Amino acid sequence: MAVPDSDGAAVLVNLPVFNTMNVHVWFSQLSAIFQAKRIQSQTARFADVVEKLRPDIASEVSDLLRNVPSENPFNVLKEAIIYRTGKSEERRINDLFNTLQLDQNKPTQLLRKMKNLLGNNTMSEALLRKLWLDKLPTHTAQILATIPEDLDLLRVAAVANRIVETRTLNSTHISSVDSTPRDDTLKKMQQQIEKLSTQLERLSRVHSHPACNAYKSRHHSRTNSNTRSKPNTGICWYHQKFGQAARHCAEPCHFNGRSTSTKIKREKATPNST
């Protein structure tokens, strides 16, 4: 917008968009621009501000827009905007201590926002540094705690930027390199566990099946019958079945009136006789 300066000459002014986050900062920017452009007229400054106001902000000071103050219109408008739309002192201090966090900001950006919220209030640099460190990641804060306290806080914040950037890059690299092998390994282990579980379950069903139990019972009965002597005969199953042709003998056995021990001795002496 071209406005007349103090000498009446037109001056082209390009002002920043109204900053709802921090009205004080916005007016500080305007003040610097007005000084650079040598715009001293209260009326000219008033007109520049009105041009940049958003509709919702303009409605908050609509009374001053309808009836422009005759004396110092820019200063009057500035105070009204700050009072009616800016954050209260208590709210800014609450944001400074409680609400404001690092989030996606760099440590240097966080420090600047904290100073903006502090405004005209005073705070020792030691306290501001402590408050700022508490809002940083633990790993970063622990490293910065070893830096001498007399080092300028802005330089400390620049160091913090490099620490956070380095840690972020390392984490990203490790994740991109290791994530796939780890996922594959875990997936394979899970598949093996599931396969073993299925096999164990199948074996459990087979051994508990009635047909399997009946087979084991018959096999056990036959095995016992092979080694069991019939009662009251004193002759083992082998000699009862094969007689003299038996090649085995099970105690107790008195086949042909000879004891088992005699039979065993004879078999040792003439192993091919039976």
VENSULJO-V286539 format. One line per field, one symbol per residue. ss: DSSP state (H for helix, E for strand, L for the rest). psi: psi as a letter, one per 30 degrees, with the letter a starting at -180 (. if undefined). burial: I if it has 24 or more other C-alpha atoms within 12 Angstrom, else O. Layout:
ss=???
psi=???
burial=???
//
This chain:
ss=LEEELLLLLEEELLLLLLLLLLHHHHHHHHHHHHHHHLLLLHHHHHHHHHHHLLHHHHHHLHHHHHLLLLLLHHHHHHHHHHHHHLLLHHHHHHHHHHHLLLLLLLHHHHHHHHHHHHLLLLLLHHHHHHHHHHLLLHHHHHHHLLLLLLLLHHHHHHHHHHHHHHHHHHHHHHHHHHHHHHHHHHHHHHHHHHHHHHHHHHHHHHHLLHHHHHHHHHHHHHHHHHHLLLLLLLLLHHHHHHHHHLLLLLLLLLHHHLLHHHHHHHHHHLLLLL
psi=kklkafgfkkkkkjllkkjfejeeeefeeeeeeeeefhjfkeeeeeeeeeefkleeeeffgfefeeikkfkheeeeeeeeeeefflkleeeeeeeeeeeklebglleeeeeeeeeeeebflkkkeeeeeeeeefflkeeeeeefffkkffkkeeeeeeeeeeeeeeeeeeeeeeeeefeeeeeeeeeeeeeeeeeeeeeeeeeeeefgkeeeeeeeeeeeeeeeffgkkkkfegkleefeefbffkflkklkkhkggkleeeeeeeeeeifgf.
burial=OOIIIOOOOOIOIOIOOIIOOIIIIIIOOIIOOIOOIIIIIIIIIIIIIIOIIOOOIIOOIOOIIOOOOOOOIIIIIIOIIIOOIIIOOOOIIOOIIOOIIIOOOIIIOIIIIIIIIIIOOOOOOOOIIOIIIIIIIOOIIOOIIOOOOOOOIOOIIOIIIOIIOOOOOOOOOOOOOOOOOOOOOOOOOOOOOOOOOOOOOOOOOOOOOOOOOOOOOOOOOOOOOOOOIOOOOIIIIIIIOOOOOOIIIIIIIIIOOOOOOOIIOOOOOOOOOO
//
